[in-house]
Amino acid sequence: MAATREWERKLGPEAEFLEDPTVARRENVSLIFKLYCLTVMTLVAAAYTIALRYTRTSDKELYFSTTAVCITEVIKLLLSVGILAKETGSLGRFKTSLRENVLGSPKELLKLSVPSLVYAVQNNMAFLALSNLDAAVYQVTYQLKIPCTALCTVLMLNRTLSKLQWISVFMLCGGVTLVQWKPAQATKVMVEQNPLLGFGAIAIAVLCSGFAGVYFEKVLKSSDTSLWVRNIQMYLSGIVVTLVGVYLSDGAEIKEKGFFYGYTYYVWFVIFLASVGGLYTSVVVKYTDNIMKGFSAAAAIVLSTIASVMLFGLQITLTFALGTLLVCISIYFYGLPRQDTTSIQQGETASKERASGV
């Protein structure tokens, strides 16, 4: 009750309209902003897959993927710190926020180290998979993360998906498969590959994506802690985790050749896309949910295929047209009115309090 009065005191006249903090958060985030974030994430995802595949199959000296993942974490940390500084509005509040939520919260850092570790594994598996599989094959198989994420959402967040939503999830997978049915034949890169290793890497990446995404969403939506504070907590852990990975996987070679061995402008472009994409993904998870993030990735696959048509002369087939139609229908079905997913615990707590008359 005291918390409610404190909330009403802060809001003033708006308290009668806004019943709890989660409502305020929803009101402050417009549909246009959500669509903007989803659009940017979609475009970045499409460019990232193509650029990453190119850097792993070029005839130049191959760079260490573990170092690229580590540098990506560093850049995301720096960007998050900058955004938090702007969000707090003053140097004093910025220092206080870091001191209370980062330096003074070892338990929270430990909590966020879980998705840091899992995301590090996922990112390294993506490099391994795209080193051994064609980009189109990778994109098709990787869409198994969508039903995997939906399952994790039901199990970990205690949500219920309607039959129509489940149908739309698997319809999406079928549509993406049809879209990518022929593009594998357009590949002109001839490199030594291990398909079995590539599929194994994708399987691990799918499991990591589903679990880590939903875990991070649960942490984000279970408190009013700033998104950028959460990102800083996660990326600090991520840097430690990826540095350990660098040392264990490529330590000896890095000592001989250097940390930035094989880096080109294209490699830095991949790192830039991964960094920006990671930040926008966290925003999308915060204000929508992980399944919508998966649908955005599917749209990115369609864009990647269209880019292949323009760049490599890929022929538009009937399967492509049918697959695109299925993707569009599935997105429409999933977007129909459903249970709100912008909060987890606070909304339930507020409802119980009102029901009990507290």
C-alpha positions as CSV (number, residue, x, y, z in Angstrom):
1,M,0.0,0.0,0.0
2,A,2.9,2.3,0.8
3,A,4.4,1.5,-2.6
4,T,1.0,2.4,-4.2
5,R,0.9,5.8,-2.4
6,E,4.5,6.5,-3.4
7,W,3.6,5.8,-7.0
8,E,0.5,8.0,-6.8
9,R,2.6,10.8,-5.3
10,K,5.0,10.7,-8.2
11,L,2.4,10.7,-10.8
12,G,0.1,13.3,-9.4
13,P,-3.1,13.7,-11.5
14,E,-2.1,10.8,-13.8
15,A,-2.3,8.3,-10.9
16,E,-6.1,7.8,-11.5
17,F,-5.3,6.8,-15.1
18,L,-2.2,4.7,-14.6
19,E,-2.8,1.9,-12.1
20,D,0.7,0.5,-12.0
21,P,4.3,1.2,-13.3
22,T,4.0,-1.3,-16.1
23,V,1.1,0.7,-17.6
24,A,3.2,3.8,-17.6
25,R,6.0,1.9,-19.5
26,R,3.5,0.8,-22.1
27,E,2.1,4.3,-22.6
28,N,5.5,5.8,-23.0
29,V,6.5,3.4,-25.8
30,S,4.6,4.1,-28.9
31,L,3.7,1.7,-31.6
32,I,5.8,3.7,-34.1
33,F,8.9,3.2,-31.8
34,K,8.3,-0.5,-31.6
35,L,7.9,-0.8,-35.4
36,Y,11.1,1.3,-35.8
37,C,13.1,-1.0,-33.6
38,L,11.7,-4.1,-35.3
39,T,12.5,-2.7,-38.7
40,V,16.1,-1.8,-37.8
41,M,16.7,-5.2,-36.2
42,T,15.3,-6.9,-39.3
43,L,17.6,-5.0,-41.7
44,V,20.6,-5.5,-39.4
45,A,19.9,-9.2,-39.2
46,A,19.6,-9.6,-42.9
47,A,22.9,-7.7,-43.5
48,Y,24.7,-9.5,-40.7
49,T,24.1,-13.0,-42.0
50,I,25.3,-12.1,-45.5
51,A,28.3,-10.2,-44.3
52,L,29.4,-12.8,-41.8
53,R,29.1,-15.6,-44.4
54,Y,31.3,-13.5,-46.8
55,T,34.0,-12.9,-44.2
56,R,34.2,-16.6,-43.3
57,T,34.5,-17.8,-46.9
58,S,36.8,-15.2,-48.4
59,D,40.3,-16.1,-49.7
60,K,41.9,-13.7,-47.2
61,E,43.5,-14.7,-43.9
62,L,40.8,-16.0,-41.6
63,Y,40.3,-14.0,-38.5
64,F,39.6,-15.5,-35.0
65,S,35.8,-15.5,-34.5
66,T,36.3,-15.6,-30.7
67,T,38.0,-12.2,-30.8
68,A,35.2,-10.8,-32.9
69,V,32.6,-11.9,-30.4
70,C,34.6,-10.4,-27.5
71,I,35.0,-7.0,-29.3
72,T,31.3,-7.0,-30.0
73,E,30.6,-7.3,-26.3
74,V,33.0,-4.4,-25.5
75,I,31.3,-2.2,-28.1
76,K,27.9,-3.0,-26.8
77,L,29.0,-2.2,-23.3
78,L,30.4,1.2,-24.3
79,L,27.2,2.1,-26.2
80,S,25.1,1.1,-23.3
81,V,27.1,3.2,-20.9
82,G,26.8,6.2,-23.2
83,I,23.0,5.7,-23.5
84,L,22.6,5.3,-19.7
85,A,24.6,8.5,-19.2
86,K,22.2,10.3,-21.5
87,E,19.2,8.7,-19.8
88,T,20.2,9.7,-16.3
89,G,20.8,13.3,-17.4
90,S,23.6,14.2,-15.1
91,L,27.0,13.0,-14.1
92,G,26.0,12.6,-10.5
93,R,23.0,10.4,-11.2
94,F,25.0,8.4,-13.7
95,K,27.7,7.6,-11.1
96,T,25.0,6.8,-8.5
97,S,23.3,4.4,-10.9
98,L,26.5,2.6,-11.8
99,R,27.5,2.4,-8.1
100,E,24.2,1.1,-6.9
101,N,23.3,-1.2,-9.8
102,V,26.7,-2.4,-11.1
103,L,29.4,-2.1,-8.5
104,G,27.1,-2.6,-5.6
105,S,25.0,-5.4,-7.0
106,P,27.2,-8.6,-7.3
107,K,24.0,-10.8,-7.2
108,E,22.6,-9.0,-10.2
109,L,25.9,-9.3,-12.1
110,L,25.8,-13.0,-11.3
111,K,22.2,-13.3,-12.5
112,L,23.1,-11.6,-15.8
113,S,26.1,-13.8,-16.2
114,V,23.8,-16.7,-17.2
115,P,22.6,-15.2,-20.5
116,S,26.1,-13.7,-21.1
117,L,27.5,-17.2,-21.1
118,V,24.8,-18.7,-23.2
119,Y,24.8,-15.8,-25.7
120,A,28.6,-16.1,-26.0
121,V,28.2,-19.8,-26.9
122,Q,25.4,-18.9,-29.4
123,N,27.5,-16.3,-31.1
124,N,30.5,-18.5,-31.5
125,M,28.3,-21.3,-32.8
126,A,26.9,-18.9,-35.5
127,F,30.5,-18.3,-36.7
128,L,31.2,-22.0,-36.7
129,A,27.9,-22.8,-38.6
130,L,28.4,-20.1,-41.2
131,S,32.0,-21.4,-41.8
132,N,30.6,-24.8,-42.7
133,L,27.2,-24.2,-44.2
134,D,25.7,-22.1,-47.0
135,A,24.0,-19.0,-45.7
136,A,20.6,-20.2,-47.0
137,V,20.9,-23.6,-45.3
138,Y,21.9,-21.9,-42.1
139,Q,19.0,-19.5,-42.2
140,V,16.5,-22.3,-42.8
141,T,17.7,-24.5,-40.0
142,Y,18.2,-21.6,-37.5
143,Q,14.5,-20.9,-37.7
144,L,14.0,-23.8,-35.3
145,K,14.8,-21.2,-32.7
146,I,11.3,-19.8,-33.1
147,P,9.3,-22.8,-31.8
148,C,12.1,-23.4,-29.3
149,T,11.7,-19.8,-28.0
150,A,7.9,-20.3,-27.9
151,L,8.3,-23.4,-25.8
152,C,10.7,-21.7,-23.4
153,T,8.3,-18.8,-23.1
154,V,5.5,-21.2,-22.0
155,L,7.7,-23.1,-19.6
156,M,9.7,-20.3,-18.1
157,L,7.3,-17.4,-18.1
158,N,4.1,-19.4,-17.5
159,R,2.4,-17.9,-20.5
160,T,-0.3,-19.6,-22.6
161,L,-0.2,-19.4,-26.4
162,S,-3.4,-19.9,-28.3
163,K,-3.8,-22.6,-31.0
164,L,-3.7,-19.9,-33.6
165,Q,-0.4,-18.6,-32.3
166,W,1.1,-22.1,-32.3
167,I,-0.1,-22.6,-35.8
168,S,1.4,-19.3,-36.9
169,V,4.8,-20.3,-35.3
170,F,5.0,-23.5,-37.3
171,M,3.5,-21.9,-40.4
172,L,6.4,-19.4,-40.2
173,C,8.9,-22.2,-40.1
174,G,7.3,-23.8,-43.1
175,G,7.2,-20.5,-45.0
176,V,10.8,-19.8,-44.3
177,T,11.8,-23.2,-45.5
178,L,9.9,-22.7,-48.8
179,V,11.5,-19.3,-49.3
180,Q,15.0,-20.7,-48.8
181,W,14.3,-24.0,-50.7
182,K,16.3,-23.0,-53.9
183,P,18.8,-20.3,-52.9
184,A,21.4,-22.8,-51.8
185,Q,22.0,-23.6,-55.4
186,A,23.1,-20.0,-56.1
187,T,26.2,-20.3,-53.9
188,K,29.4,-19.7,-55.8
189,V,31.9,-19.9,-52.9
190,M,34.1,-23.1,-53.0
191,V,35.5,-23.7,-49.6
192,E,36.2,-26.8,-47.5
193,Q,33.2,-27.3,-45.3
194,N,31.9,-29.8,-42.7
195,P,28.1,-29.9,-42.9
196,L,27.7,-32.2,-39.9
197,L,29.7,-29.8,-37.7
198,G,27.7,-26.9,-39.1
199,F,24.4,-28.6,-38.3
200,G,25.6,-29.5,-34.8
201,A,26.6,-25.8,-34.2
202,I,23.1,-24.7,-35.4
203,A,21.4,-27.1,-33.0
204,I,23.4,-25.7,-30.1
205,A,22.8,-22.1,-31.2
206,V,19.0,-22.8,-31.4
207,L,18.8,-24.1,-27.8
208,C,21.0,-21.2,-26.6
209,S,18.9,-18.6,-28.4
210,G,15.6,-19.9,-27.0
211,F,16.8,-20.1,-23.4
212,A,18.9,-17.0,-23.2
213,G,16.4,-14.8,-24.9
214,V,13.5,-15.8,-22.6
215,Y,15.7,-15.7,-19.5
216,F,16.8,-12.1,-20.3
217,E,13.2,-11.1,-21.0
218,K,12.2,-12.5,-17.6
219,V,14.9,-10.5,-15.9
220,L,14.0,-7.4,-17.8
221,K,10.3,-7.5,-17.1
222,S,10.5,-8.6,-13.5
223,S,11.8,-5.3,-12.2
224,D,11.8,-1.6,-13.1
225,T,15.6,-1.5,-13.5
226,S,16.7,0.4,-16.5
227,L,17.2,-1.6,-19.7
228,W,20.7,-0.1,-20.1
229,V,21.7,-1.0,-16.6
230,R,20.7,-4.5,-17.3
231,N,22.7,-4.4,-20.6
232,I,25.7,-3.1,-18.7
233,Q,25.4,-5.9,-16.2
234,M,25.2,-8.5,-18.9
235,Y,27.9,-7.1,-21.2
236,L,30.4,-6.9,-18.3
237,S,29.8,-10.6,-17.6
238,G,29.9,-11.2,-21.4
239,I,33.4,-9.6,-21.8
240,V,34.8,-11.9,-19.0
241,V,33.2,-14.9,-20.5
242,T,34.3,-14.2,-24.1
243,L,37.9,-13.4,-23.0
244,V,38.0,-16.8,-21.3
245,G,36.7,-18.3,-24.6
246,V,39.4,-16.4,-26.6
247,Y,42.1,-17.8,-24.3
248,L,40.8,-21.4,-24.3
249,S,40.1,-21.6,-28.0
250,D,42.7,-19.6,-29.8
251,G,45.2,-18.4,-27.1
252,A,48.3,-20.0,-28.6
253,E,47.6,-18.7,-32.1
254,I,46.7,-15.3,-30.9
255,K,50.0,-15.0,-29.0
256,E,51.7,-15.8,-32.3
257,K,49.7,-13.9,-34.8
258,G,48.0,-11.1,-32.7
259,F,44.5,-10.4,-31.4
260,F,43.4,-8.6,-34.6
261,Y,44.9,-11.1,-37.1
262,G,43.0,-11.2,-40.3
263,Y,40.8,-8.2,-39.6
264,T,39.5,-6.3,-42.6
265,Y,36.9,-3.5,-43.1
266,Y,34.3,-6.2,-43.7
267,V,35.1,-7.9,-40.4
268,W,34.7,-4.6,-38.6
269,F,31.4,-4.1,-40.4
270,V,30.2,-7.5,-39.1
271,I,31.2,-6.5,-35.6
272,F,29.4,-3.2,-36.0
273,L,26.2,-5.0,-37.2
274,A,26.4,-7.5,-34.3
275,S,26.8,-4.7,-31.8
276,V,23.9,-2.5,-33.1
277,G,21.7,-5.6,-33.6
278,G,22.3,-6.7,-30.0
279,L,21.2,-3.4,-28.6
280,Y,18.1,-3.2,-30.7
281,T,17.3,-6.8,-29.9
282,S,17.3,-6.0,-26.2
283,V,14.9,-3.0,-26.8
284,V,12.6,-5.3,-28.8
285,V,12.7,-7.9,-26.0
286,K,11.9,-5.2,-23.4
287,Y,8.9,-3.8,-25.2
288,T,7.5,-6.7,-27.2
289,D,8.6,-10.3,-26.6
290,N,11.0,-13.0,-27.9
291,I,8.6,-14.6,-30.3
292,M,8.1,-11.3,-32.1
293,K,11.9,-11.1,-32.2
294,G,11.8,-14.4,-34.0
295,F,9.3,-13.2,-36.6
296,S,11.5,-10.2,-37.2
297,A,14.4,-12.5,-37.9
298,A,12.2,-14.4,-40.4
299,A,11.4,-11.2,-42.2
300,A,15.2,-10.6,-42.4
301,I,15.5,-14.0,-44.2
302,V,13.1,-12.9,-46.9
303,L,15.1,-9.7,-47.3
304,S,18.3,-11.6,-47.5
305,T,16.8,-13.8,-50.3
306,I,15.6,-10.7,-52.2
307,A,19.2,-9.3,-51.8
308,S,20.5,-12.5,-53.4
309,V,18.2,-12.0,-56.3
310,M,19.6,-8.5,-56.9
311,L,23.3,-9.4,-56.2
312,F,23.6,-12.9,-57.6
313,G,20.7,-13.2,-60.1
314,L,18.7,-15.7,-58.1
315,Q,15.5,-16.8,-59.8
316,I,12.2,-16.2,-58.1
317,T,10.4,-19.5,-57.9
318,L,6.9,-20.6,-57.0
319,T,8.2,-22.0,-53.7
320,F,9.6,-18.5,-52.9
321,A,6.3,-16.8,-53.6
322,L,4.4,-19.4,-51.5
323,G,6.9,-19.2,-48.7
324,T,6.7,-15.4,-48.6
325,L,2.9,-15.6,-48.4
326,L,3.1,-18.0,-45.6
327,V,5.5,-15.8,-43.7
328,C,3.2,-12.7,-44.1
329,I,0.1,-14.7,-43.0
330,S,1.8,-16.1,-40.0
331,I,3.0,-12.7,-38.9
332,Y,-0.6,-11.4,-39.2
333,F,-2.0,-14.4,-37.2
334,Y,0.5,-13.9,-34.4
335,G,-0.3,-10.2,-34.3
336,L,-4.0,-10.7,-33.6
337,P,-5.2,-9.7,-30.1
338,R,-3.6,-11.9,-27.4
339,Q,-2.5,-11.9,-23.8
340,D,-0.4,-8.9,-23.0
341,T,3.3,-9.8,-22.6
342,T,4.8,-6.5,-21.5
343,S,5.0,-7.4,-17.8
344,I,5.4,-10.6,-15.8
345,Q,5.2,-10.2,-12.1
346,Q,4.2,-6.6,-11.3
347,G,0.9,-6.7,-13.1
348,E,0.0,-10.0,-11.4
349,T,1.0,-8.6,-8.0
350,A,-1.1,-5.4,-8.5
351,S,-4.1,-7.5,-9.5
352,K,-3.8,-9.6,-6.4
353,E,-3.5,-6.5,-4.2
354,R,-6.6,-4.9,-5.7
355,A,-8.5,-8.2,-5.3
356,S,-7.6,-8.5,-1.6
357,G,-8.4,-4.9,-1.0
358,V,-4.9,-3.9,0.1
